[in-house]
Amino acid sequence: MGGMTVETILGRMFIDGNWERGERERFRVVNPANGQQVGDAPIASDEDVARAIDAASRAFRGWSGLPAEDRSKYLHAIADEVMNQIDDLARMVTLEQGKPYNEARAEVKYGADFWRWYAEEARRVYGEIVPAPRGRRIAVIKQPTGVTAAITPWNFPSSMVSRKLAPALAAGNTVILKPAEQTPLSAVLLFEIFEKVGLPEGVANLVTGRPEHIGGILMNDFRVRHVTFTGSTEVGLLLAKQAAAQLKRVSLELGGHAPIIVFADADLDLAVEQILASKLRNMGQACISANRLLVEGPIAEDFHSKLASRLESLRIGDGSVDGVQVGPVIDEQSFNKISSQVDEAKNEGAHILVGGERWLGSTEGYFYRPTLVTEVTPAMRLFREETFGPVLASTVFHSEQEAILLANDCTYGLASYLFTPDIDKATRVSEALEFGVVGINNALPMAAQAPWGGWKLSGVGREGGHWGIDEFLETKYLSIGVTEQTR
Ligand code: NAD
């Protein structure tokens, strides 16, 4: 496949089963590989957002009242259609977000896994019968929470929508989605699929535009009982405060700063390949991306040079060109954040073994060379703040205890990784890590059937597996009076 060209794509909003056709102010969507406009999308008015909430509220009774099996059929149909259209969906991800096309396909497939998993999980929302006192029965049932607001980030513009909407709809909720302003077009394609499979009107609604404005309306409307958000910790905290005013339920998947511990006895070739895959997926713009490399003293030099030579060998460029392994970062602001963290660390005494600068192979786009910084200390910003770029920050440790302390010395707690063949050590260390996900000799933990979520400032709640649907369900206790007969 060569570089992709398309006509400018017209983003649209989908409210109450209709594509909105009226004139509105619009915002531009650009390709981060070359800065060219890919398309645009409308800016929702107050009235648009209010109509989306009205529609979701009206649709709730019918949708939640369907037998689970019927909802399941819609979700299976969506999963099928996502896989039928995987080429187009992936192309859109690469165009508006920049990741290499093969990665974009993997992202779309990951999204389809959620539609499939929750199509099945919809039918397993079981209640419980609890032993009760005489003259009563205790039954516990689970019911959908109601109208859900879903707010998604730009880094996985297709799968983050699927990861939220699939369990929400499976549970019987109705949804208003607000995708990221950098990447609204992948969401439009998913909504075209919802329309194609005949999802009843009002069940899923799409609004685009100004985040604070749309967020404000959603958070102030009492009918919205749950907000599910993936994005930065900063915005997550703001939404949690806003939600508190009406005690809306919040599910927050926020930032991370994953440590990756390489013990001296590790299979170093495996560790290098896994770290590269984790670090460079989406150019390091993933919440679970390996960031803080913690390497045991005796192997540090050898390990760093193995890693450095692999980082040097990667092919950088426009993600739509065959063979490209590392694309651009999303925008100038991101690029500046990455380079300022690296420059600052360098000025404070860290050593740049490879990279540490703009890639000069293109005059357009925001390309940062894959980078390995060594001699990083916990005092440096690179060690503490999410970098969200292709940068590995390495610190040497000398004991198991020190590795654990360094790994946990962080306000985030999403993903962490460790490499050792020693089962005792792996068990001890994984139990001591204050993170929601621990990869043991594995740095690619994404799977629809597993519980995904963070500790500390990385969030609350879980997505994926049977845990993921619980976020969208209320528990109801039925106390049933029964006239007993003497036996
Ligand atoms: P962001 O917080 O800037 O934006 C996320 C979404 O929130 C976007 O749709 C944005 O428009 C919206 N938003 C921004 N301000 C808002 C407001 N005041 N009210 C309502 N909505 C608002 O994050 P981002 O830059 O798009 O995404 C990157 C971040 O997402 C990183 O921190 C990354 O770690 C995190 N992330 C986490 C996970 C996870 O599973 N934990 C997954 C992917 C990304």
Boltz pocket constraint, residues with backbone or C-beta under 6 A from the ligand:
constraints:
  - pocket:
      binder: B
      contacts: [[A, 151], [A, 152], [A, 153], [A, 154], [A, 155], [A, 156], [A, 160], [A, 178], [A, 179], [A, 180], [A, 181], [A, 209], [A, 211], [A, 212], [A, 213], [A, 214], [A, 215], [A, 216], [A, 230], [A, 231], [A, 232], [A, 233], [A, 235], [A, 236], [A, 238], [A, 252], [A, 253], [A, 254], [A, 255], [A, 256], [A, 286], [A, 287], [A, 288], [A, 386], [A, 414], [A, 454], [A, 458], [A, 459]]
      max_distance: 6.0
